[in-house]
Amino acid sequence: MFSTRSMTGIARNAAAIMVASSLLLSACAPAAQPAAPAAGGAGAPAAAGGGPPIKIGAIYSTTGPVAGLGQDEYDGAQIAVEDINAAGGILGRKIELVFGNDESKADVGLSIAKKIIEQDKVVGLVGPASVIIGTALQPVADEKKIPMVSGMGKVGDISPYSYALFPIVDQTVPFTKLAKEKGYTKVGVIGQAGAVAESIKSTVLPPIEKEMQLVGFEQIQPADTDMTPVLAKLKSLGAQMYFVPTTGQQVAIAAKNFKALGLQNGGIFTTTAQNANASLIDVAGDAADVINLSGTKIFIYKDLPDSDPLKAKLTKFAEAYTKKTTRQPTLVAALGYDMVLSLTEAIKTANSTDGEKLKAALDNQKGLKTLTGTITRGPAEHNGMVADWVLMRIDVANKRFVLAK
């Protein structure tokens, strides 16, 4: 949950880890992408005969460190709107996305949220991709009683009107299973310092620690460009599995440093699904062959059997996405689609655009099949996305992701 890009491109997204959307998601990585429309731009034409369009705010990073993640999610969201409008819209009305580029900055995202809620009268928000920006937007969503469905990787109620989508549950199972098969029992983690690190500790590490011994958690800064010291330290502490739930350029750098140190001899390098994009392959270069990633079916949709109930939906989305962007679909692109799906299904269930009624519908969204998995929420669980995780490797020669063998 990605296309060929340069170092400059991948650098646009490095920041907020998705582990908490890959988790956290805070920042994934494709790179130079087509410019998005300015705030207030449209995702759909005016409705024909069914009243004015239902406006949904779309706040995504299309510039700055989180740009790769944000652009993919925004493109996925637009395809969802196109599909919904082609099928007649919701409540007899078209859906319109009111877009704002948060520039990968929390203060900019907050300003956009206030503007599109107060002036554009959006009934809900999709995005942002970053947990840091999403957290900054939560107070205004709660105050204005405007539901926000984001790509953050959090669990629990999060905040009254905030809902996450990034699947966290069991994402690390493919890694720990691989480690067990190799007889590895000790894990070292590298994560971005601050809120992202805290999110990793609370959401991603607990299931890993049930299976393996955590020997070290090294924290890095967004500007760090050499992971050799922290990798060497983890090695000295006995790490055998190196889990790097950062995003973008830093994962590629870590993979290069990992291979240069020869840590693949007696160790495995793992990262999360938000990093499964072509930018990672391009920047990691020959070192991409040491990377193990968790992934979902969007990556391998062509290889799914025809009997798989998701194959037709994933294929339709993938073809539309590739036609629109010339890129291969990513997990976060599918999440962008799923954010719109979740919110619009709530509008249908509530038969209303009233914020409190939408909250009630989202609080009780159960068994909703999406491109990524199944959503089952409750008042105390505002994520609820469960995906079928698979372990992937990288075919360096053909620059593509494949199922690990």
N, C-alpha and C positions, 0 to 999 in steps of 0.2 A: 505497500500500500503501500523504470520510471523514466529514459531518453539520454541522448548523448550530450554532455556539456563540458565546458572548460573549467579550470580551477576557479576562474573569476565567477563563473556561474554557480558552482557549488558553494562558494564562500558566502553566497547570499543567504544560504540557510545554515546556520550552524547552531543555533542557540538553545533553545529550551528543551530539552530532551523529551522526548516523547515518552519516555518511560512513564512518564506520568502521564503520554500520549503519545510513544511508543512509547512511550510511555510517557508519558508525559508529555510527550509531545509537546513539545514545545517547539520544536523546530525542525523540520525535515529538509530534505535536500534536493530537489532537482535544480535547475539553475536558470540561466537566462531564459525568460519566458516572454510571450507576447504581452504587451501592456494591457492592463485591465481598464475598464471605463472609469471615469471619475465618480466620486461619491454622488449618489443620486441617480446613477446610471440605471438603465432598465435591463431586466432579464426577460421581459415579456411585453407584448403590445397591449394596448388598452383592450379590455374585455368587450366582447361583442354581445350586447343585449342582456348581459347578466349583472350589470352594475360595474362599478369601478374595480380595477384589479385589487387583489389582496396583496398588500406590500409586506415583504419580508426583508429585514435588514441582513446584509451579507458582509461581515467584517472579516477580511482576510489580509494577510501580509503578502503583498505582491512585489514589494521591494524590501531591502534589508536582509538581515541574517536568516530570517524565517521564510524568505520569499518562495523557495522551492516548495515547501509544504503548503503554504497559503495559496499559491497559484494552482497547484494540483487540486486542492479542495474546492477552490472557487470554480474551476472548470467542471468538476464533478457536480457541483451544486447547480450550475447552469444547465447541464444535461438533464438533471432531475426536473427542473422547471419546464424545460422544453417537452419532456415526456408527459408531464402532468397537463400542461396546456393543450398538447396535441390530443389528449384524451378528454378534453372538455373542461379542464380546470377543477376547482374545488368550490362547492356550494354554488355552482353555476357561474363562477367568476374565474378569471385568469389569475395566475400568480405572477408577481413582479418582484424581482430582486433589486433592492436599493443598495448598491455596492459602496464600500468604503475601504480604502487601503490603509491599514494601521501602521504601515512602514516598519513593522516589527518592533513597534514602540508602544508600551502600555498607555502612556499619556495621550498619544495620538488616537489609539483605539477607544479610549474613554471619551474623548472629545467627539469622535464620530458617532459613538453609541448615543450620546445625549442629543446630538443634532438630528439623527434619523428617527429617533423615538419622538422627540418633541416637535420637529418640523415636518418630517416626511410621514409621520404617523404609522410606522411599521407596527405590525401586530406581534412580531416575534423576531428573534435574531438567530442566524446560523453563523458559526464561527465564534471566536477565532480559533486558529490552530494551536497557538501557544498557551500553555498552562499559565504562564506568567501574565500574558495579556488577558486571558480569560478570567483569571482571578481578579484583575483590576476592574473588569466590566461587571462582575457579579453584584456589587452594591447598587449600581444604577438599574440593573435588570430587576432586582428585588424591590427597589423603591418605586419604580414605574410599573411593576407587576407585568413585565414583558418577558415571557419565557425565552431562554437562550439555550440552543442546542449546539454544543461545540465539539471539537475534536480532542479535547483534553483527555488525558488518561487518568482519571480519578475514580474513586469508588465512594459509596455512601451518598448522603443527601446533598453534599457539596455546598449548596445554598438553596433557599426556597424556590427560586425561579431559574436555577441553572441546572443543565443536564449535560452529561458527557456521553461520548460515543466510542471512544477508542477502547478496543477490547484489551483488557489487562489480564483477566483471569486465564490462567494456564498458558500464558504466552511463553513462559520460560520452561515449560515441560519438555519441549523438544531438546533443549540444551542439557538439562539435567539427565535426561534419558541417554543422550549421546555420551555425556561424561561417565555415567555408570557403566555403559558398554565398554568404555576404555579403562575402567578401573580408577577413574579420577574421583577424588573426594573433597578437594579444596578449591575454593573459588576466590578470586580477587576482582574487585569492581572499580571501574573508573567512571565518575560522574561529574557533571558540572556543579560547581559550588553554589550554595544558596538554596532557593526554594526548590529548584529541580532536584538537588541532592536529597533534600528532606522528603520529597515526593517519592523518590526511588526507594528510600529506606522504609517508607510506610506502605508502599504498594507492591513493589517488585521483589524486594529482598526476602520478605517473610516466606514465600513458597520455596525460594531457592535454599534458604537456610534450613528448611525442613529436610532437604535432601543432601546438602553439602555443608562443609565447614567454611564459614567466611573468615578468610585470613587477613583481609584488608580492604578498606574503602578509600581510594584516593580521589581527592576532589581537584578539578582543574578549572581554569578560568576560560571564558569565551575566546580570549585572544591567544591562548596557548597554541603553539604550533609544533611542539615536540613532546611526544608522550614517552620517550625513552626512559627518563628518570622514574616515572611512576610505574612503568611496566617492569623495570629492573627491580624496583622496590618490592612489587608484588611477587616477583620471581623469588626474591630473597626470603620472602615470608612463606614460600611453599606453594604458591598458586599453581594450579593445573588448568583450571578453566578461567579465562579472562573475559569477564562480562563488561562490555563497553556500551552502556545505554545512552551515549551522547548522540549527537546527530551531525549529519553533513560532513564537512571537511575534516573535522576532528576524528571521526571514525576512520576515514580513509588514511589519515596520518598515522593513527594508532595501528592500523593494519600493516602499514609499511614498516613502522618501527618494530612491531611484533615479529615480522618476518626477518628483518635485518638482524634482530637479536637471536634469531634461531629458536624462538619460543614454541614454534610449531612442532618441534621435536620434544615431545613430552607435555604438550599443552594444546588447548584449543581456544580460538578467538571467537567470541559470540557477540551479536548485537541484535537490536530489535527491528521489527518489520517496517517501521517508518523509514528506515534507511535503505530499503530495497528499491533503489532507483538507479538509472544509468549514470547519474553523476557520480555515485559512489564507485561504480565500476571504472569509470574514466579516470578519476583521481587516484584511486588505489592502484590502478595499473596491474602489474604482474602480482602484486601483493593481494589482489582480490581473491586469489585462490585459497587464502587461509581463512576467509570469513565464513562463518556459519550464521544464518539468520532465521528467525521465526518468520513464517509467512502465512497468508491465507489463500483461498482458492482463486482470487483474482489473478495471481501470478501465474497460475498453471491452468487457466480455464480451457485452453486448447487441448490439454491432455486429459481433461475430465471425461469419463464415459458418458455417452448420451443419456444414460439412465439417471445421471445426477440431476436432481431437481433444480440446481442453481446454474447449470451449464448454459441454458438458453438465455437467462437474464444476464449473466456475466458476459456472454458473447455479444449480446446486443449493446450492452454498455461499453464494452471494450472497443467495438467497432465504431460506435458514435464518438467515443473519446479520442481514438486515434485519428478519425477523420477531422475532428475539431481542432486538435492540438498537434498532430503529427507525432505524438509521443505514445508510448505504451502506457496502459493504465497502471496505477499504483494503488496500494492500500489506502493511502490518504485521499486519492481521487475518489475511490469508492465510498470513503467516509463522507466526503463532501456531498455526494449523491444521497447517502443515507441520512444525513442531517436534515436535508429538505424533506425527505420521505417521512421521517419521524415527526417533524413539526406539522406537515400538511395532513398526515393521518390523524394527528390530534385535532386539527381543525375540523376534519370530517366527523370524527367521533363526537366532538363537542357540539357540532353543528353551529359553531359560533367562532368569532375571532376575539371574544372577550378574554383578557389575560388570565383571570382566575379560573375560567372554564377550561382554558387550554392547559393550565397547570394541572387541573384535576385529571384531564385526559392523559397528559404525559405521566403523571404519577401512577396511573393505572394501565399504562401501555404494556400489554402482555402478548408474547408470542408473535411479535411483528418480524416477519422475515425480510431481511435486507440483503444487500450485496455482500456485506461483510459477515453476517451471522444472524442471530436472533436476539431481539431486545425484549427483556422482561423486567419492567421497572416496578417500583413500589414507592410509597411516600418516603421511605428511609433509604432507598437505593436509586439514585438518579443517574446511574450509568446503565447497568443491566445488559450490556452487549456481550454476548458469548460467541466466540468464533471457533472454527475448527482449525487449529494450528498445525502447520507442517514445518519440517526442517528443510531449509533450502541452502544450496551452495551456489557458487558463481562459475559459470562456464566462461572463462576469461577469453578464450579464442573467439567465441561467438557473441560475447558481451550480453549474456542473458542469465536469468535465474532458473535453476533447475532443482527438482526434488533431490535431496541428499540421498545417496544410496548406501 
